Amino acid sequence: MEGQFREQVMVVGLGNPGREYEHTRHNAGYMAVDELARRWDIRFTVGRCSALVARGSIDDNPVVLAKPTTYMNRSGESVGCLARWYSIPVSQIIVIVDDADLPSGALRLRHGGSSGGHRGLRSIETNLGTRDYARVRIGIGRSGLGDLRNHVLERCKPGELRSILDTVSIAADAVEAALGRGFEVAMNQYNTRRNGESTLAEDIDR
């Protein structure tokens, strides 16, 4: 993943479809892809491979923006199908996803690593046959010792939503930087803790 992305890049935001899941913590990936589409006036006009798809350019880089509608646990079916349809290699895929192991407001970029128990990432790994793809992880925190499923599917509280939306905006900045200057450069710039302290990507092996 050294250097810049080449040719067409697919940016996938993970989430669950339907109004009942809007502004839930699990839909942070959807929010980030929506933000990129808004900034660059790219419209979701195609339904393909069980996903909402938009094609356009970000800083002259051709992109496919995708939001799988398979529900989170089967996201890989959609991602694999789209990769084949558009002939996009794994090296040209960026996945934006929520992460309960990061505090709300934190952001991490990483190339490769395990799914960390995230079922959407696990599904993608299974369908692509590799974990060697870029991911942008948006922290949503955990709710004490409560049930994680309930936590990720709950709507964000107003103050928390503002924090996550701020991080979503920074995640969109990070994707733009990755497309323009390379993923390694974006990692060094955007891998920060909530308080702004820099964090090396190698510190988190997930």
C-alpha positions as CSV (number, residue, x, y, z in Angstrom):
1,M,0.0,0.0,0.0
2,E,3.0,2.3,-0.4
3,G,2.6,5.2,-2.7
4,Q,-0.6,6.5,-4.3
5,F,-3.6,4.6,-5.4
6,R,-3.7,4.0,-9.1
7,E,-6.7,3.8,-11.5
8,Q,-10.2,3.4,-10.1
9,V,-10.6,3.1,-6.3
10,M,-13.6,1.6,-4.5
11,V,-14.5,3.2,-1.2
12,V,-17.0,1.1,0.8
13,G,-18.9,2.4,3.8
14,L,-20.3,-0.4,6.0
15,G,-23.7,-0.1,7.7
16,N,-27.3,-1.4,7.7
17,P,-30.0,-0.2,5.2
18,G,-33.3,1.3,6.2
19,R,-34.5,4.4,8.1
20,E,-34.6,2.4,11.4
21,Y,-30.8,2.2,11.3
22,E,-30.1,5.9,10.4
23,H,-27.7,7.5,12.9
24,T,-27.0,4.3,14.7
25,R,-23.4,3.7,15.7
26,H,-23.0,0.8,13.3
27,N,-23.7,3.1,10.4
28,A,-20.6,5.3,10.8
29,G,-19.2,3.8,7.5
30,Y,-22.4,4.8,5.6
31,M,-22.1,8.3,7.0
32,A,-18.6,8.7,5.8
33,V,-19.3,7.6,2.3
34,D,-22.4,9.9,2.2
35,E,-20.1,12.8,3.3
36,L,-17.7,12.1,0.4
37,A,-20.6,11.9,-2.0
38,R,-21.9,15.2,-0.7
39,R,-18.6,17.0,-1.0
40,W,-17.9,15.8,-4.5
41,D,-21.4,15.9,-5.9
42,I,-21.5,12.2,-6.6
43,R,-24.9,10.7,-6.7
44,F,-26.0,7.2,-5.7
45,T,-27.9,6.2,-8.8
46,V,-27.1,2.5,-9.3
47,G,-28.3,-0.5,-7.4
48,R,-25.8,-3.4,-8.1
49,C,-24.5,-6.4,-6.2
50,S,-26.9,-5.6,-3.4
51,A,-25.4,-2.2,-2.9
52,L,-26.1,1.5,-3.5
53,V,-23.3,2.6,-5.9
54,A,-22.1,6.0,-7.0
55,R,-19.3,6.7,-9.6
56,G,-17.4,9.9,-10.0
57,S,-14.1,11.6,-9.2
58,I,-12.4,12.8,-6.1
59,D,-9.6,15.2,-6.9
60,D,-9.4,13.7,-10.4
61,N,-9.2,10.2,-9.0
62,P,-12.0,7.9,-10.4
63,V,-13.9,6.3,-7.6
64,V,-16.7,3.9,-6.9
65,L,-18.6,4.7,-3.7
66,A,-20.6,1.8,-2.3
67,K,-22.9,1.1,0.6
68,P,-23.8,-2.6,0.8
69,T,-27.5,-3.2,1.5
70,T,-26.9,-6.9,2.6
71,Y,-26.9,-5.9,6.3
72,M,-23.6,-5.8,8.1
73,N,-22.9,-9.5,8.6
74,R,-23.0,-10.2,4.8
75,S,-21.2,-7.1,3.6
76,G,-18.5,-9.2,1.9
77,E,-20.9,-10.7,-0.6
78,S,-21.6,-7.2,-1.9
79,V,-18.0,-6.1,-1.8
80,G,-16.7,-9.2,-3.6
81,C,-19.3,-8.9,-6.3
82,L,-18.6,-5.2,-6.9
83,A,-14.8,-5.8,-7.0
84,R,-15.4,-8.4,-9.8
85,W,-18.0,-6.3,-11.6
86,Y,-15.7,-3.2,-11.8
87,S,-12.5,-5.2,-12.0
88,I,-11.1,-3.5,-8.9
89,P,-8.2,-5.3,-7.2
90,V,-8.0,-5.6,-3.5
91,S,-5.1,-3.0,-3.4
92,Q,-7.6,-0.4,-4.7
93,I,-10.3,-1.0,-2.0
94,I,-10.8,1.2,1.1
95,V,-13.4,0.1,3.7
96,I,-14.8,2.6,6.2
97,V,-16.2,0.9,9.3
98,D,-17.3,1.6,12.9
99,D,-15.1,0.2,15.7
100,A,-16.3,-0.3,19.2
101,D,-12.7,-0.9,20.5
102,L,-11.9,2.7,19.7
103,P,-13.3,5.5,21.9
104,S,-16.0,7.7,20.4
105,G,-14.2,10.4,18.4
106,A,-11.1,8.4,17.6
107,L,-9.9,7.5,14.1
108,R,-7.5,4.8,12.9
109,L,-6.3,4.0,9.4
110,R,-4.7,0.6,8.8
111,H,-3.8,-1.6,5.9
112,G,-4.5,-5.3,6.6
113,G,-4.9,-6.8,10.1
114,S,-7.6,-9.0,11.6
115,S,-11.3,-8.2,11.7
116,G,-11.1,-7.7,15.4
117,G,-14.4,-9.6,15.7
118,H,-16.2,-7.1,13.4
119,R,-18.6,-9.3,11.4
120,G,-18.7,-6.9,8.4
121,L,-14.9,-7.0,8.1
122,R,-14.9,-10.8,8.7
123,S,-17.4,-11.2,5.8
124,I,-15.3,-9.1,3.5
125,E,-12.2,-11.1,4.4
126,T,-14.0,-14.3,3.6
127,N,-15.3,-13.2,0.3
128,L,-12.2,-11.5,-0.9
129,G,-10.0,-14.3,0.3
130,T,-7.6,-11.9,2.0
131,R,-7.4,-9.3,4.8
132,D,-4.9,-7.3,2.8
133,Y,-7.1,-4.2,2.1
134,A,-7.2,-0.7,3.5
135,R,-9.6,0.2,6.2
136,V,-10.6,3.4,8.0
137,R,-12.0,2.7,11.5
138,I,-14.3,5.2,13.2
139,G,-14.4,4.9,17.0
140,I,-17.9,4.4,18.5
141,G,-16.8,3.3,22.0
142,R,-18.4,0.6,24.1
143,S,-21.2,0.9,26.7
144,G,-19.6,-0.6,29.8
145,L,-20.2,-4.3,30.1
146,G,-23.6,-4.1,28.3
147,D,-24.5,-6.1,25.2
148,L,-22.4,-5.0,22.2
149,R,-25.1,-5.8,19.7
150,N,-27.5,-3.4,21.4
151,H,-24.9,-0.8,21.7
152,V,-23.9,-0.7,18.0
153,L,-27.5,-0.8,16.8
154,E,-28.7,2.0,19.1
155,R,-29.1,5.6,17.8
156,C,-26.4,7.9,18.9
157,K,-27.2,10.3,21.7
158,P,-27.2,14.0,20.5
159,G,-23.8,14.9,22.0
160,E,-22.3,11.6,20.9
161,L,-23.7,12.0,17.4
162,R,-22.0,15.3,17.0
163,S,-18.7,13.7,18.0
164,I,-19.1,10.8,15.6
165,L,-20.2,13.1,12.8
166,D,-17.1,15.2,13.4
167,T,-15.0,12.1,13.2
168,V,-16.9,11.0,10.0
169,S,-15.9,14.3,8.5
170,I,-12.2,13.7,9.4
171,A,-12.5,10.2,8.0
172,A,-13.6,11.7,4.7
173,D,-10.6,14.1,4.9
174,A,-8.4,11.0,5.4
175,V,-9.8,9.2,2.4
176,E,-9.2,12.3,0.3
177,A,-5.6,12.4,1.5
178,A,-5.1,8.7,0.8
179,L,-6.3,9.2,-2.8
180,G,-4.1,12.2,-3.3
181,R,-1.0,11.4,-1.5
182,G,-1.0,7.7,-0.6
183,F,-2.4,5.6,2.2
184,E,0.9,5.6,4.2
185,V,0.9,9.4,4.2
186,A,-2.7,9.5,5.3
187,M,-2.0,7.0,8.1
188,N,0.8,9.2,9.5
189,Q,-1.4,12.3,9.3
190,Y,-4.7,11.0,10.7
191,N,-3.9,8.2,13.1
192,T,-4.5,10.2,16.3
193,R,-6.1,9.6,19.6
194,R,-9.1,11.5,20.7
195,N,-6.9,14.1,22.5
196,G,-4.9,14.6,19.4
197,E,-1.8,12.6,20.5
198,S,-0.2,10.9,17.5
199,T,-0.4,7.1,17.3
200,L,1.7,4.8,15.1
201,A,-0.4,2.4,13.1
202,E,1.9,-0.4,14.1
203,D,0.7,0.0,17.7
204,I,-2.6,-1.6,16.8
205,D,-2.4,-5.0,15.4
206,R,-6.1,-5.7,14.5
